[in-house]
């Protein structure tokens, strides 16, 4: 699972997973498990809402396909930003295309290696996403001046 926040200027921040030194299993959520992000006493940060003003969005992506490549790329970005050994949200604006490309590659790999491969032939230059293995929820909110 991953949680992203996109502000009114299009800047994207990853808020989960947020332990950049953890293994890739840190993003695994067990069935019926409840998760609070950020969790007081564990995550070491608070989410604050502020400028830029306008419509922002929280995007939750859950997949039964492991997002290994995406998470490894995020860890590499976190290390390059000096966040390698701590929990914190991370802006990925300069690396947005890389993060998106890795996410699509992970989802495509799960589709090609899944149980529907016999019925869905995909050319090498086309990425596919088995929507039975993915759930996404977008929560839009408006940031106003108080």
Protein Blocks (a to p, Z undefined) as FASTA:
>chain_A
ZZddddfkopacdfbdcbfkbcfklmpccehiacddddehklopacdddddedjdddddd
ddfbdcklmmmmmmmmmmmnopmmcccdddfklmmmmmmmmmmmmmmmmmmmmmklmmmc
cdfkbccddfklcccdddddddddZZ
